[in-house]
């Protein structure tokens, strides 16, 4: 539908342009094409804006105004408008000077011709009025054109005292005749030749009594010339009569037509040039848009995109530089990932050996308390290092696309129960309640081990950071629908210290720590215990250890490495879901995991 609207608007623009050219060529005094033209242009602009808004939203007009493409177009139009205006004024004033000079020459020639017909005997003129084809047009002064006059030339002969010696062939109104005589007699410049021997002229309006009884008028160029004769017996020249000649001034009408043509063509040319400039600017900026789209698609995990612009201009050089930079970055990231994967893989063997040897030494019955304490510290740090190595190896494989995430039916409720039972001792050790809402039957396509690790990382963080501050960590599972897609939502909520707003966008970054003070030292947990039999749909509550219940160990539980949330976010993304965190200082934290469901 939008394409047909744009095509219709473009057809109207072409029709209006054709009407404008017909008006100019045939000099039709009609401006009906103007509203048609601008209406069609408005339709084109509206169609383009609507298409842009549907594609990019309501910010499209502002983005369009601030774009380089629009600025280039506006500068192009401004420069072209200045050139067209200067050219139009130059054409107009050059034509004006040429036409008036030509009119004055014709008028002076006619003045000399008529003066040569002066008869000294009769004191009158013996001339034939000029006839000619008079074009049909509207008079600037009168109600009708003077086409019915036998001759449009006005010739008067005045006596030296200003009295009328010979009347014009046309019937001038008494008012126009009196005004003509008075103006000529009062204008001394009309009786004095200018440089080159030509007499100047003036423009004035004259009105006539038409043969059909009507009244008409027109603009005339009037000049005068004194007729001189030598006085008998002397060498002095004496003025015997004053010749006045007027011809219709068609110059102003021609200049008006020229101005009309220029005023019609200039906006038309500017408008066509604006559309052409906008299109050319878009064509010139297309490589920049390609660079922008490619840059948006490039991430730390995929640097294989390249521009590959085959151009030999500045943009081609920029694209080639960008491609070379991406080559260097990809090589550096590849080396980094390979080093992380190799180092993590190589560290697993010595860490395993350290753990085995520590366990063997701890089994020796003759250890002193100090030796046992040192071995336990070594075992604890070795466990923390082993977890860090496993996390690094997992992230390295994920970056290299070697994670091998399986997609099979997984009951989320079972994952939640498994994680709760596994972390129940940690909740008991931190004097926290780990509660769980009734679990609905929700099945997702995913990897059971990865989903369990994701939930474990988040719940473990909540238990660690809520110790000695909060009282409860709650887990809820629900389903909902949004935009036709069904989702499973896992909510992990604690009443711990909360997180400041400036840290929330960075929580899932690797090795990011909000504040070392938020990482509370935890006691080493005892061996994992079973939280008891939990039926689906019930609420599990792990109560804190009683105050009088002695702890078996005083060793510290290893703190996190800063990779737990990064791994959880990656696992959620690998399953087509997302991870979001909402928190407020002093009010706890809510972590939401969204996973898609099969419809």
Helices and strands as residue ranges (DSSP letters): H 2-26, H 32-56, H 60-66, H 68-115, E 118-119, E 124-125, E 154-158, E 164-166, H 174-186, G 188-191, E 201-209, E 215-230, E 237-248, H 251-297, H 314-362, H 369-399, E 408-411, H 412-429, E 433-436, E 443-446, H 448-466, E 472-482, E 485-494, H 501-504, G 516-518, E 522-523, E 541-542, E 556-557, H 564-574, E 578-584, E 588-596
